[in-house]
Amino acid sequence: MEDIRWGIIGCGKVTEVKSGPALQKIEHSKLVAVMRRSAEKAEDYAKRHNVSKWYSDADQLINDPEVNAIYVATPPETHARYAIQAMKAGKPVYVEKPMALNHQECEEMNRVSKETGMPLFVAYYRRRLPGFLKVKELLEANAIGKVRLVNIRFYRPFYEDEYKDGVLPWRVIPEMAGGGLFFDLAAHQLDILDDWFGPIRDVRGQALNQAGAYPAEDMVLGNWLHESGVAGSGTWCFTTSEQKNLDEIEIIGSTGNIRLSTFEFTPVILETAAGKQEFPFPAPDHVQQNLLQTIVDELRGNGKAASTGESAARTSRVMDEMVSNFYSGK
């Protein structure tokens, strides 16, 4: 492919700054069409982002001959359907994370990708952000010796006002999101650990709902082991007080440790016997641009993308196993 001409299915909030503009800024990449169920909103997005075509029907966008690559940015409930339809139409797909509602759907998407020969990529863009690349560099340089353990602590306050109008956000409706906020946010964390330490082999988890504000889980406890031998543990709670708001990954090695945030662009911290070092982590204008660059490069035959359907499916499997106790009887 010489030039990648993108069509977006679901041009909602995530595409406004994180990804949509990046598709226009990358060389040999152009956003040529967008789709939302609301034609009015699709037209508004297209006009604001200087996109020539808009649709309210996904079939029309997928079959537009000018579009040669599809970006699926809908909630997870339709990821598999649209991605499979696009690949069967002969078009590569970039899909938002989490990859699908569950691991089973991910496997079907990957099967169709192999069957059709159409590449499948997933929006785990932290694999190419500078702060996370710095951590990978430090690990590969043995800056903290042999890695023993990685620990995730992620606590978010519960804001009652967000759930008072009788309409729940789709991110806490399992039929639309696959689970709760754990699926939306922990997905990034578990994926970047897959990048740093290799696939997760053994998983143990416990999910529960303590606040009863929505049907999905609101707390998850997990333990796992990477194929590389690195052990992991995590606690995710989405119903804490405003005073307990924490976003931390800590990597503990034989000679030091590394700490960083997943969602805040704060410095990466390295601590060893030599002292403490901080590495700045500035926020980019469009967080998905670096990953999208690797995808455009691969589609043009000039490299390999950093996040694929194969790697993303592994993260979905891990999340499914961590919450299996909560959903097994539902």
KEFI-709045 format. One record per residue (C-alpha): residue in three letters; x, y, z. Coordinates in steps of 0.02 Angstrom, whole numbers, plus 50000, padded with zeros to 5 digits. Example, Ala and Ser with C-alpha at 12.3 -4.5 7.8 and 13.67 -1.06 7.14 Angstrom:
BEGIN
+------+-------+-------+-------+
! type !    c1 !    c2 !    c3 !
+------+-------+-------+-------+
!  ala ! 50615 ! 49775 ! 50390 !
!  ser ! 50684 ! 49947 ! 50357 !
+------+-------+-------+-------+
This chain:
BEGIN
+------+-------+-------+-------+
! type !    c1 !    c2 !    c3 !
+------+-------+-------+-------+
!  met ! 50000 ! 50000 ! 50000 !
!  glu ! 50072 ! 50167 ! 49948 !
!  asp ! 49952 ! 50281 ! 50040 !
!  ile ! 49840 ! 50230 ! 50186 !
!  arg ! 49666 ! 50304 ! 50166 !
!  trp ! 49574 ! 50279 ! 50330 !
!  gly ! 49391 ! 50266 ! 50371 !
!  ile ! 49336 ! 50277 ! 50553 !
!  ile ! 49186 ! 50180 ! 50617 !
!  gly ! 49130 ! 50269 ! 50776 !
!  cys ! 49206 ! 50444 ! 50771 !
!  gly ! 49172 ! 50480 ! 50955 !
!  lys ! 49272 ! 50560 ! 51095 !
!  val ! 49424 ! 50444 ! 51085 !
!  thr ! 49456 ! 50499 ! 50905 !
!  glu ! 49443 ! 50687 ! 50934 !
!  val ! 49622 ! 50713 ! 50995 !
!  lys ! 49703 ! 50546 ! 51034 !
!  ser ! 49696 ! 50470 ! 50861 !
!  gly ! 49594 ! 50558 ! 50726 !
!  pro ! 49711 ! 50706 ! 50697 !
!  ala ! 49861 ! 50590 ! 50699 !
!  leu ! 49793 ! 50497 ! 50548 !
!  gln ! 49805 ! 50662 ! 50453 !
!  lys ! 49979 ! 50708 ! 50514 !
!  ile ! 50072 ! 50548 ! 50473 !
!  glu ! 50154 ! 50547 ! 50302 !
!  his ! 50065 ! 50435 ! 50176 !
!  ser ! 49913 ! 50428 ! 50290 !
!  lys ! 49747 ! 50518 ! 50268 !
!  leu ! 49577 ! 50512 ! 50352 !
!  val ! 49452 ! 50511 ! 50208 !
!  ala ! 49288 ! 50453 ! 50288 !
!  val ! 49202 ! 50440 ! 50457 !
!  met ! 49044 ! 50355 ! 50520 !
!  arg ! 48927 ! 50375 ! 50669 !
!  arg ! 48750 ! 50313 ! 50690 !
!  ser ! 48700 ! 50496 ! 50701 !
!  ala ! 48726 ! 50572 ! 50529 !
!  glu ! 48723 ! 50746 ! 50608 !
!  lys ! 48866 ! 50702 ! 50726 !
!  ala ! 48963 ! 50617 ! 50587 !
!  glu ! 48946 ! 50770 ! 50477 !
!  asp ! 48997 ! 50885 ! 50619 !
!  tyr ! 49154 ! 50782 ! 50652 !
!  ala ! 49198 ! 50776 ! 50468 !
!  lys ! 49182 ! 50964 ! 50447 !
!  arg ! 49284 ! 51002 ! 50603 !
!  his ! 49423 ! 50882 ! 50553 !
!  asn ! 49424 ! 50921 ! 50367 !
!  val ! 49364 ! 50748 ! 50315 !
!  ser ! 49279 ! 50738 ! 50146 !
!  lys ! 49151 ! 50599 ! 50178 !
!  trp ! 49036 ! 50549 ! 50320 !
!  tyr ! 48913 ! 50407 ! 50342 !
!  ser ! 48783 ! 50345 ! 50466 !
!  asp ! 48799 ! 50166 ! 50402 !
!  ala ! 48954 ! 50061 ! 50434 !
!  asp ! 48925 ! 49952 ! 50281 !
!  gln ! 48938 ! 50104 ! 50168 !
!  leu ! 49102 ! 50159 ! 50244 !
!  ile ! 49178 ! 49984 ! 50237 !
!  asn ! 49130 ! 49968 ! 50054 !
!  asp ! 49188 ! 50141 ! 50003 !
!  pro ! 49320 ! 50107 ! 49869 !
!  glu ! 49421 ! 50260 ! 49923 !
!  val ! 49444 ! 50186 ! 50098 !
!  asn ! 49580 ! 50054 ! 50106 !
!  ala ! 49602 ! 50037 ! 50295 !
!  ile ! 49473 ! 50036 ! 50435 !
!  tyr ! 49487 ! 50105 ! 50613 !
!  val ! 49353 ! 50032 ! 50728 !
!  ala ! 49327 ! 50154 ! 50873 !
!  thr ! 49157 ! 50096 ! 50938 !
!  pro ! 49128 ! 50018 ! 51110 !
!  pro ! 49195 ! 49838 ! 51121 !
!  glu ! 49025 ! 49756 ! 51090 !
!  thr ! 49043 ! 49789 ! 50902 !
!  his ! 49232 ! 49774 ! 50881 !
!  ala ! 49229 ! 49594 ! 50820 !
!  arg ! 49081 ! 49619 ! 50701 !
!  tyr ! 49151 ! 49772 ! 50614 !
!  ala ! 49331 ! 49710 ! 50611 !
!  ile ! 49283 ! 49543 ! 50535 !
!  gln ! 49170 ! 49628 ! 50407 !
!  ala ! 49310 ! 49746 ! 50357 !
!  met ! 49441 ! 49610 ! 50342 !
!  lys ! 49323 ! 49504 ! 50236 !
!  ala ! 49304 ! 49658 ! 50125 !
!  gly ! 49493 ! 49654 ! 50099 !
!  lys ! 49540 ! 49797 ! 50215 !
!  pro ! 49667 ! 49801 ! 50359 !
!  val ! 49594 ! 49848 ! 50529 !
!  tyr ! 49650 ! 49951 ! 50677 !
!  val ! 49533 ! 49924 ! 50824 !
!  glu ! 49517 ! 50013 ! 50991 !
!  lys ! 49559 ! 49923 ! 51151 !
!  pro ! 49507 ! 49813 ! 51232 !
!  met ! 49512 ! 49713 ! 51072 !
!  ala ! 49338 ! 49637 ! 51094 !
!  leu ! 49210 ! 49586 ! 51225 !
!  asn ! 49309 ! 49431 ! 51270 !
!  his ! 49453 ! 49319 ! 51219 !
!  gln ! 49341 ! 49206 ! 51115 !
!  glu ! 49296 ! 49352 ! 51002 !
!  cys ! 49480 ! 49400 ! 50990 !
!  glu ! 49523 ! 49226 ! 50931 !
!  glu ! 49389 ! 49234 ! 50797 !
!  met ! 49456 ! 49403 ! 50739 !
!  asn ! 49631 ! 49332 ! 50726 !
!  arg ! 49567 ! 49180 ! 50633 !
!  val ! 49485 ! 49292 ! 50503 !
!  ser ! 49643 ! 49397 ! 50492 !
!  lys ! 49744 ! 49242 ! 50447 !
!  glu ! 49609 ! 49176 ! 50331 !
!  thr ! 49595 ! 49338 ! 50233 !
!  gly ! 49776 ! 49393 ! 50246 !
!  met ! 49719 ! 49561 ! 50314 !
!  pro ! 49827 ! 49634 ! 50455 !
!  leu ! 49742 ! 49668 ! 50622 !
!  phe ! 49809 ! 49797 ! 50745 !
!  val ! 49749 ! 49855 ! 50916 !
!  ala ! 49763 ! 50026 ! 51000 !
!  tyr ! 49883 ! 49982 ! 51140 !
!  tyr ! 49979 ! 50140 ! 51103 !
!  arg ! 50080 ! 50145 ! 51264 !
!  arg ! 50199 ! 50023 ! 51182 !
!  arg ! 50268 ! 50171 ! 51084 !
!  leu ! 50254 ! 50316 ! 51206 !
!  pro ! 50422 ! 50388 ! 51266 !
!  gly ! 50399 ! 50354 ! 51453 !
!  phe ! 50360 ! 50171 ! 51426 !
!  leu ! 50501 ! 50154 ! 51300 !
!  lys ! 50618 ! 50227 ! 51432 !
!  val ! 50563 ! 50092 ! 51555 !
!  lys ! 50596 ! 49959 ! 51423 !
!  glu ! 50768 ! 50035 ! 51391 !
!  leu ! 50810 ! 50031 ! 51577 !
!  leu ! 50752 ! 49851 ! 51592 !
!  glu ! 50854 ! 49796 ! 51442 !
!  ala ! 51006 ! 49886 ! 51515 !
!  asn ! 50983 ! 49789 ! 51680 !
!  ala ! 50968 ! 49954 ! 51773 !
!  ile ! 50880 ! 49866 ! 51918 !
!  gly ! 50965 ! 49697 ! 51899 !
!  lys ! 50859 ! 49541 ! 51882 !
!  val ! 50674 ! 49585 ! 51886 !
!  arg ! 50583 ! 49492 ! 52025 !
!  leu ! 50410 ! 49569 ! 52037 !
!  val ! 50296 ! 49696 ! 51957 !
!  asn ! 50155 ! 49769 ! 52062 !
!  ile ! 50007 ! 49872 ! 52000 !
!  arg ! 49906 ! 49979 ! 52119 !
!  phe ! 49765 ! 50074 ! 52038 !
!  tyr ! 49633 ! 50162 ! 52144 !
!  arg ! 49501 ! 50280 ! 52078 !
!  pro ! 49369 ! 50377 ! 52177 !
!  phe ! 49186 ! 50338 ! 52153 !
!  tyr ! 49090 ! 50492 ! 52098 !
!  glu ! 48905 ! 50466 ! 52134 !
!  asp ! 48853 ! 50610 ! 52020 !
!  glu ! 48910 ! 50510 ! 51868 !
!  tyr ! 48778 ! 50378 ! 51904 !
!  lys ! 48628 ! 50481 ! 51961 !
!  asp ! 48543 ! 50519 ! 51795 !
!  gly ! 48486 ! 50341 ! 51767 !
!  val ! 48597 ! 50315 ! 51614 !
!  leu ! 48753 ! 50214 ! 51650 !
!  pro ! 48914 ! 50247 ! 51551 !
!  trp ! 48944 ! 50105 ! 51428 !
!  arg ! 49111 ! 50069 ! 51512 !
!  val ! 49021 ! 49992 ! 51662 !
!  ile ! 48895 ! 49891 ! 51561 !
!  pro ! 48970 ! 49717 ! 51534 !
!  glu ! 48866 ! 49682 ! 51378 !
!  met ! 48946 ! 49833 ! 51295 !
!  ala ! 49120 ! 49838 ! 51375 !
!  gly ! 49158 ! 49657 ! 51417 !
!  gly ! 49167 ! 49704 ! 51601 !
!  gly ! 49187 ! 49864 ! 51699 !
!  leu ! 49320 ! 49998 ! 51713 !
!  phe ! 49448 ! 49862 ! 51741 !
!  phe ! 49428 ! 49810 ! 51559 !
!  asp ! 49446 ! 49989 ! 51499 !
!  leu ! 49597 ! 50040 ! 51603 !
!  ala ! 49690 ! 49886 ! 51665 !
!  ala ! 49699 ! 49828 ! 51485 !
!  his ! 49834 ! 49958 ! 51452 !
!  gln ! 49934 ! 49904 ! 51603 !
!  leu ! 49927 ! 49718 ! 51571 !
!  asp ! 49971 ! 49745 ! 51388 !
!  ile ! 50127 ! 49847 ! 51425 !
!  leu ! 50185 ! 49712 ! 51547 !
!  asp ! 50164 ! 49587 ! 51405 !
!  asp ! 50279 ! 49698 ! 51302 !
!  trp ! 50410 ! 49713 ! 51439 !
!  phe ! 50410 ! 49539 ! 51515 !
!  gly ! 50329 ! 49428 ! 51385 !
!  pro ! 50162 ! 49335 ! 51389 !
!  ile ! 50077 ! 49300 ! 51554 !
!  arg ! 50068 ! 49113 ! 51585 !
!  asp ! 49977 ! 49082 ! 51749 !
!  val ! 49836 ! 49195 ! 51810 !
!  arg ! 49736 ! 49199 ! 51971 !
!  gly ! 49604 ! 49331 ! 52003 !
!  gln ! 49458 ! 49383 ! 52111 !
!  ala ! 49329 ! 49510 ! 52054 !
!  leu ! 49188 ! 49584 ! 52156 !
!  asn ! 49062 ! 49724 ! 52163 !
!  gln ! 49065 ! 49818 ! 52328 !
!  ala ! 48969 ! 49979 ! 52293 !
!  gly ! 48825 ! 49906 ! 52193 !
!  ala ! 48816 ! 50061 ! 52081 !
!  tyr ! 48820 ! 49964 ! 51918 !
!  pro ! 48817 ! 49781 ! 51861 !
!  ala ! 49003 ! 49764 ! 51821 !
!  glu ! 49143 ! 49723 ! 51943 !
!  asp ! 49215 ! 49873 ! 52036 !
!  met ! 49366 ! 49787 ! 52116 !
!  val ! 49489 ! 49660 ! 52048 !
!  leu ! 49633 ! 49573 ! 52136 !
!  gly ! 49757 ! 49477 ! 52030 !
!  asn ! 49917 ! 49374 ! 52035 !
!  trp ! 50010 ! 49307 ! 51884 !
!  leu ! 50173 ! 49239 ! 51817 !
!  his ! 50255 ! 49289 ! 51654 !
!  glu ! 50337 ! 49158 ! 51545 !
!  ser ! 50501 ! 49249 ! 51580 !
!  gly ! 50485 ! 49207 ! 51765 !
!  val ! 50436 ! 49382 ! 51823 !
!  ala ! 50296 ! 49376 ! 51952 !
!  gly ! 50154 ! 49503 ! 51955 !
!  ser ! 50017 ! 49564 ! 52068 !
!  gly ! 49884 ! 49697 ! 52051 !
!  thr ! 49743 ! 49782 ! 52144 !
!  trp ! 49614 ! 49886 ! 52052 !
!  cys ! 49479 ! 49976 ! 52152 !
!  phe ! 49358 ! 50100 ! 52073 !
!  thr ! 49261 ! 50151 ! 52229 !
!  thr ! 49387 ! 50236 ! 52343 !
!  ser ! 49376 ! 50408 ! 52423 !
!  glu ! 49443 ! 50561 ! 52334 !
!  gln ! 49591 ! 50557 ! 52453 !
!  lys ! 49645 ! 50386 ! 52392 !
!  asn ! 49681 ! 50412 ! 52208 !
!  leu ! 49830 ! 50309 ! 52153 !
!  asp ! 49902 ! 50256 ! 51985 !
!  glu ! 50067 ! 50164 ! 52006 !
!  ile ! 50165 ! 50023 ! 51927 !
!  glu ! 50318 ! 49970 ! 52026 !
!  ile ! 50448 ! 49853 ! 51954 !
!  ile ! 50560 ! 49776 ! 52085 !
!  gly ! 50728 ! 49705 ! 52037 !
!  ser ! 50877 ! 49629 ! 52125 !
!  thr ! 50972 ! 49796 ! 52129 !
!  gly ! 50837 ! 49929 ! 52120 !
!  asn ! 50661 ! 49975 ! 52068 !
!  ile ! 50566 ! 50078 ! 51940 !
!  arg ! 50403 ! 50172 ! 51972 !
!  leu ! 50288 ! 50253 ! 51847 !
!  ser ! 50109 ! 50305 ! 51814 !
!  thr ! 50005 ! 50229 ! 51675 !
!  phe ! 49889 ! 50375 ! 51641 !
!  glu ! 49978 ! 50528 ! 51710 !
!  phe ! 50125 ! 50600 ! 51616 !
!  thr ! 50237 ! 50608 ! 51769 !
!  pro ! 50423 ! 50565 ! 51770 !
!  val ! 50481 ! 50385 ! 51771 !
!  ile ! 50577 ! 50356 ! 51933 !
!  leu ! 50729 ! 50243 ! 51947 !
!  glu ! 50797 ! 50202 ! 52120 !
!  thr ! 50960 ! 50106 ! 52147 !
!  ala ! 51104 ! 50107 ! 52270 !
!  ala ! 51175 ! 50252 ! 52169 !
!  gly ! 51023 ! 50359 ! 52212 !
!  lys ! 50862 ! 50417 ! 52131 !
!  gln ! 50843 ! 50473 ! 51951 !
!  glu ! 50691 ! 50548 ! 51865 !
!  phe ! 50659 ! 50539 ! 51678 !
!  pro ! 50534 ! 50667 ! 51609 !
!  phe ! 50383 ! 50598 ! 51517 !
!  pro ! 50301 ! 50741 ! 51419 !
!  ala ! 50126 ! 50716 ! 51351 !
!  pro ! 50120 ! 50708 ! 51160 !
!  asp ! 49990 ! 50804 ! 51062 !
!  his ! 49908 ! 50642 ! 51002 !
!  val ! 49946 ! 50490 ! 51109 !
!  gln ! 49910 ! 50363 ! 50972 !
!  gln ! 50019 ! 50443 ! 50839 !
!  asn ! 50180 ! 50347 ! 50876 !
!  leu ! 50090 ! 50179 ! 50869 !
!  leu ! 49993 ! 50230 ! 50713 !
!  gln ! 50158 ! 50274 ! 50631 !
!  thr ! 50218 ! 50094 ! 50654 !
!  ile ! 50054 ! 50030 ! 50579 !
!  val ! 50067 ! 50143 ! 50428 !
!  asp ! 50248 ! 50088 ! 50408 !
!  glu ! 50199 ! 49904 ! 50410 !
!  leu ! 50057 ! 49928 ! 50288 !
!  arg ! 50179 ! 50014 ! 50171 !
!  gly ! 50305 ! 49873 ! 50192 !
!  asn ! 50430 ! 49973 ! 50294 !
!  gly ! 50425 ! 49894 ! 50467 !
!  lys ! 50322 ! 49803 ! 50597 !
!  ala ! 50181 ! 49871 ! 50704 !
!  ala ! 50203 ! 49874 ! 50892 !
!  ser ! 50031 ! 49806 ! 50938 !
!  thr ! 49942 ! 49666 ! 50846 !
!  gly ! 49787 ! 49560 ! 50862 !
!  glu ! 49895 ! 49417 ! 50926 !
!  ser ! 49973 ! 49517 ! 51068 !
!  ala ! 49809 ! 49603 ! 51112 !
!  ala ! 49716 ! 49437 ! 51122 !
!  arg ! 49836 ! 49382 ! 51259 !
!  thr ! 49784 ! 49532 ! 51365 !
!  ser ! 49600 ! 49492 ! 51340 !
!  arg ! 49631 ! 49314 ! 51397 !
!  val ! 49716 ! 49374 ! 51556 !
!  met ! 49573 ! 49494 ! 51597 !
!  asp ! 49442 ! 49360 ! 51565 !
!  glu ! 49529 ! 49242 ! 51685 !
!  met ! 49546 ! 49375 ! 51820 !
!  val ! 49359 ! 49410 ! 51824 !
!  ser ! 49296 ! 49235 ! 51785 !
!  asn ! 49233 ! 49206 ! 51962 !
!  phe ! 49119 ! 49359 ! 51948 !
!  tyr ! 49043 ! 49318 ! 51778 !
!  ser ! 49044 ! 49128 ! 51780 !
!  gly ! 48867 ! 49115 ! 51846 !
!  lys ! 48794 ! 49258 ! 51742 !
+------+-------+-------+-------+
